Amino acid sequence: MNVTTRPPVQAILADDERLMREQLKARLAQAWPDLQICGEAHDGREAVEMVARARPDIVFLDIRMPVMTGIEAAREIALMPDLPCEVVFVTAYDQYAIEAFEQGALDYVLKPAEPARLARTVQRLKARLAAKRQQRTQDASAEAADPASFGLRLAQIEQLLRSAQPNAPRYLRWLQSARGNTLKLIPVDEVLFFRSDEKYTRVQTLQAEWLIRTSLRELLEQLDAEQFWQVHRGTIVNARAIERLERDDAGHLRIRISGHQETLEVSRSFSQRFRQM
């Protein structure tokens, strides 16, 4: 009796941030051990070329990529013969992404990929792939997916994303820190403060201290100024982490951080932010 072995499901990951690709790949390995990653693209154009060449079952597309966005890449993929693969968008959008993608009936994964959310996506993908196989078995002449319908859904999503947060500034959301052979992804919202430390910048969270090579000046250009305040030439504090302000015996203003013992000095040149004290 001949037993036909079904080829493994294959996927391509497209994201311009290597650490994000590594994180998604690791989470997919847990959620779907049999999934085979057959390629990794650094931008949307490369993703389109990989899909045309490898014809994977699934492509995970970051929304914001250089050269060509994930939406633009998906549009080109939709024009390929037989709409070759399932498209899953990987996005840093949060509140309004859910509404946009669910209205468009397309799948998405929020950055960073959370195991529970990714598990649901995997189950939906498996169900859709199984339905495709069954349709091919039952009717070899079954009509291929309609690229026009797919394109319409993409246009709806793009419009929803634009209208939900028009002209929104793109602030830094994640930091990468290396420690030995380990790369750590740090959510910016969890940072209590940044301090200059010779060649590095110290990143302090409630759980740990990390070092990055990005200077305070570079960070200031990428952080939300409403949330992150420079209080000293060598210090930026997360305003949400401030517990209270005190004056020492010399009259210098100091910041107490919630859940952390260290205090931060406010230099005279930045003290105007706290004029009321």
Residue pairs with C-beta under 8 A, 6 or more apart in sequence:
8 34
8 35
8 36
9 32
9 34
9 35
9 36
9 57
9 58
9 129
10 35
10 36
10 37
10 38
10 54
10 56
10 57
10 58
11 28
11 35
11 36
11 37
11 38
11 56
11 57
11 58
11 59
11 60
12 37
12 38
12 39
12 40
12 41
12 47
12 50
12 51
12 54
12 56
12 58
12 59
12 60
12 85
13 21
13 24
13 25
13 37
13 39
13 40
13 41
13 60
14 40
14 41
14 42
14 43
14 44
14 46
14 47
14 50
14 59
14 60
14 61
14 62
14 65
14 70
14 73
15 21
15 24
15 41
15 42
15 60
15 62
15 65
15 90
16 42
16 43
16 62
16 64
16 65
16 66
17 62
19 174
19 176
19 183
19 185
20 62
20 90
20 111
20 112
20 174
20 185
21 40
22 183
23 112
23 113
23 185
24 60
24 90
24 109
24 113
25 37
25 40
27 113
27 115
27 118
28 35
28 37
28 113
28 118
28 122
29 35
30 115
31 115
31 118
31 119
31 122
32 122
32 126
35 58
35 122
38 54
38 56
39 50
39 54
39 56
41 47
41 49
41 50
42 65
43 65
43 66
43 67
43 68
44 61
44 65
44 66
44 67
44 68
44 69
44 70
44 72
44 73
45 67
45 68
45 73
46 67
47 59
47 61
47 65
47 68
47 70
47 73
47 77
48 68
48 73
48 76
48 77
50 56
50 59
51 59
51 77
51 80
51 84
51 85
52 80
55 84
55 85
56 84
56 85
57 85
57 86
57 129
58 85
58 86
58 87
58 88
58 125
58 129
59 77
59 85
59 86
59 87
59 88
60 88
60 89
60 90
60 109
61 70
61 73
61 74
61 87
61 88
61 89
61 90
62 70
62 89
62 90
62 91
63 69
63 70
63 71
63 89
63 90
63 91
63 92
63 93
63 161
64 70
64 91
64 92
64 170
65 73
68 76
70 89
70 90
70 91
71 89
71 154
71 157
71 158
74 87
74 89
74 150
74 154
75 151
75 154
77 83
77 84
77 85
77 87
78 147
78 150
78 151
78 154
79 147
81 144
82 144
82 145
83 144
83 145
83 146
83 147
83 150
86 107
86 125
86 128
86 129
87 106
87 107
88 106
88 107
88 108
88 109
88 121
88 125
89 101
89 106
89 107
89 108
89 109
90 108
90 109
90 110
90 111
90 113
91 97
91 101
91 108
91 109
91 110
91 111
92 110
92 111
92 173
93 100
93 110
93 161
93 165
94 110
95 164
96 160
96 161
96 164
96 165
97 108
97 110
97 161
98 108
99 160
99 164
100 157
100 160
100 161
100 164
101 107
101 108
101 157
103 156
103 157
103 160
104 153
104 154
104 156
104 157
104 160
105 153
106 153
106 154
106 157
107 121
107 124
107 125
108 121
109 117
109 118
109 121
110 117
111 173
111 174
112 174
112 185
135 142
136 142
169 224
171 188
171 222
171 223
171 224
172 188
172 219
172 222
172 223
173 187
173 188
173 189
174 185
174 186
174 187
174 188
175 185
175 186
175 188
175 191
175 203
175 210
175 212
175 214
176 183
176 184
176 185
176 186
176 212
177 183
177 184
177 186
177 203
177 210
177 211
177 212
178 184
179 210
184 210
186 203
186 205
186 210
188 223
189 238
189 240
190 205
190 206
191 203
191 204
191 205
191 238
192 204
192 205
192 206
192 237
192 238
192 241
192 257
192 258
192 259
192 260
193 204
193 235
193 236
193 237
193 238
193 241
193 257
193 264
194 201
194 202
194 203
194 204
194 216
194 219
194 228
194 235
194 236
195 201
195 202
195 204
195 234
195 235
196 202
196 215
196 216
196 233
196 234
196 235
197 211
199 213
200 211
200 212
200 213
201 211
201 212
201 213
201 214
201 215
201 216
201 219
202 209
202 210
202 211
203 209
203 210
203 211
203 212
204 260
204 262
206 259
206 260
216 230
216 234
216 235
216 236
219 228
219 236
220 228
220 230
220 236
223 236
226 239
227 238
227 239
227 240
228 236
228 237
228 238
228 239
229 236
229 237
229 239
229 270
229 273
230 236
230 270
231 237
231 255
231 264
231 265
231 266
231 267
231 270
231 273
232 264
232 265
232 266
232 267
232 270
233 267
233 269
235 264
235 265
237 255
237 257
237 264
241 257
241 258
241 259
241 260
242 255
242 256
242 257
242 258
243 256
243 257
243 258
244 255
244 256
245 253
245 254
245 255
245 256
245 266
245 274
245 277
246 253
246 254
246 256
246 263
247 253
247 254
247 277
248 254
252 265
252 266
253 265
253 266
253 271
253 274
253 277
254 263
254 264
254 265
254 266
255 263
255 264
255 265
255 266
256 263
257 263
257 264
266 273
266 274
